[in-house]
Amino acid sequence: MAAKADPATQAYETKAKNLLKGELKRRGVTYAQLAEKLAAIGVKETDRNLNNKISRGGFTAAFLIQCLEVIGCKTLHLDAD
């Protein structure tokens, strides 16, 4: 299991955070709107909690997929750094 302080783990958390932020920005979705969309599928988060969670980048794969689905993201492109 990778430790939180592991640079490789941190690099992927940053990548996940940037990926999600980019998709939100591309679609013009605010954290408040994301909170509403997540609530519609039973995920209760405030816009403030979303801001904190996404800024940290240490969220689960399930949370990432939930967010991407509710904003209508059907495909992702993972560009090599």
Secondary structure in CASP SS format (residue, H / E / C, confidence):
PFRMAT SS
TARGET T0000
AUTHOR 0000-0000-0000
METHOD secondary structure of the structure
MODEL  1
M C 1.00
A C 1.00
A C 1.00
K C 1.00
A C 1.00
D C 1.00
P H 1.00
A H 1.00
T H 1.00
Q H 1.00
A H 1.00
Y H 1.00
E H 1.00
T H 1.00
K H 1.00
A H 1.00
K H 1.00
N H 1.00
L H 1.00
L H 1.00
K H 1.00
G H 1.00
E H 1.00
L H 1.00
K H 1.00
R H 1.00
R H 1.00
G C 1.00
V C 1.00
T C 1.00
Y H 1.00
A H 1.00
Q H 1.00
L H 1.00
A H 1.00
E H 1.00
K H 1.00
L H 1.00
A H 1.00
A C 1.00
I C 1.00
G C 1.00
V C 1.00
K C 1.00
E C 1.00
T C 1.00
D H 1.00
R H 1.00
N H 1.00
L H 1.00
N H 1.00
N H 1.00
K H 1.00
I H 1.00
S H 1.00
R H 1.00
G C 1.00
G C 1.00
F C 1.00
T C 1.00
A H 1.00
A H 1.00
F H 1.00
L H 1.00
I H 1.00
Q H 1.00
C H 1.00
L H 1.00
E H 1.00
V H 1.00
I C 1.00
G C 1.00
C C 1.00
K C 1.00
T C 1.00
L C 1.00
H C 1.00
L C 1.00
D C 1.00
A C 1.00
D C 1.00
END
